[in-house]
Amino acid sequence: MSPVPARKPGRRAARPYRPPAEDKPRRVAFDVLVSVREKSAYANLVLPGLLRERGMSGRDAALATELAYGALRGQGLYDAVIASCLDRPLSSVDPPVLDVLRLGAHQLLKTRIPPHAAVSATVDLARHVLSAGPVAFVNAVLRKVAAKDLTTWLAELAPTGDRLAALALEHSHPRWIASAFRDALGGDLWQTGAALAADDARPEVHLVARRIGRDELVKAGGGAPGPYSPYAVRLAEGDPGALPAVRHGLAGVQDEGSQLMAVALASAPVDGADRLWVDLCAGPGGKAALLEVLAGARGARLVALEVRHHRSRLVRRSGVVHVVTSDARRPPLPPGSADRVLLDAPCSGLGALRRRPEARWRRQPADLPPLTRLQGELLDAGVRLLRPGGVLAYVTCSPHLAETVVPVSDVLRRHPDLERVDARLLLPGVPDLGEGPSVQLWPHLHGTDAMHLSLLRRRAEAPRPDRIGEDVRR
């Protein structure tokens, strides 16, 4: 039997390479990006299910959320950085590889994760989710990204002579959205930058106390009372779905700005009776559920209309009794029968980008014309439904002037028996509401979504012909 050769001093036996165990938070983040890209899914709907499915909570869940949302929000900026590190077009990179690179770029440029750890962890992720070929490519690109910090990258990539484009790049928004914000803020670039930055901040969870006292909800949820809505509670962290009050429908998740829209409509003075309230586009039911409580307290009845069956079911589930599945452009109610009408119109959703990280890249300017046409048709339907002396609230979760100022100006022109109501007077204690009479909320000013509110009253008597132009200008 041959003797076993002696091992040379100072040398260890070679071991086969074993890839590290899968990094659960980064894998979840990657899977969210894939679902958003391949299935047009919404990250805020996909992520909670994945976290539950894989038994993740605490710090791991927080990391997965930060990576997924951060990579989606920062897509424009990260793509510009990645493209500058390539010797070929960005469009030639396979989509799954680009997803991995975006996750790596976010860790390198916007988190406290040390660069070497961010590169190593992302390369390990690539080994698990990609074929062997792109792993070296991912490693090489991320090392180039890590060679400069965010400030340096922005200085190199920012377009010269176009401050708005530079802000759009810095805060990773399409330029057309940055332009819409600037226009809605009166051309103030400082405010525009603050509004864009607010979209990238992690939003608080807002609760609405509908059938429970707010103090009781604060005590149960560990949050703080909202500064503006008498029904709002703000949570810095935690799962609102775990609260018994939310599970049993006594409270709900609703942005405080959204609550203020319902509160303002309910607070507006009306001439005469106050028996029938109508929510024209009620799904998924947040504002309708609050209006149901407010109307019931006064002996009024709320009728909620929703054109889609599945959204009608959500409205019923929120506690609204009278729900009708119907196209609000042809409401199944007598003309002139409503005392209060809420039109929370379908819109671009540019006011809620902080809660929907992928939305800024999905929306396009071409989406606006069909939306604004629909908004005009719904406004006409709401006016026809409104009785003389009644009040209509036109609400959008968008600050875009084409969805706020323009539709309201147009409906006033078409219906000279309408007059504006100063909405600011119905939101006492809310600062920075501008010159009125409409109200535009902002994340950077109010900590809410960028909700718009215009209040219109139908006059009890038609205006004199010589005053029609004056009324429209108001």
Secondary structure, DSSP 8 states (H G I E B T S, - for coil): --------TT-------------HHHHHHHHHHHHHHHH---HHHHHHHHHHHTT--HHHHHHHHHHHHHHHHTHHHHHHHHHHT-SS-GGGS-HHHHHHHHHHHHHHHHS-S-HHHHHHHHHHHHHHHS-SHHHHHHHHHHHHHHTS-HHHHHHHHS-TT-HHHHHHHHTT--HHHHHHHHHHTTT-HHHHHHHHHHHTS---EEEEESSS-HHHHHHHHT-EE-SS-TTEEEESSS-GGGSHHHHTTSEEE--HHHHHHHHHHHHS--SS---EEEESS-TT-HHHHHHHHHHHHTT-EEEEEESSHHHHHHHHHTT-SEEEE--TTS-SS-TT-EEEEEEE-----GGGTTT-TTHHHH--GGGHHHHHHHHHHHHHHHHHHEEEEEEEEEEES---GGGTHHHHHHHHHH-TTEEEE-GGGGSTT----TT-SSEE--HHHHSS---EEEEEEE-SS---GGGHHHHHH-
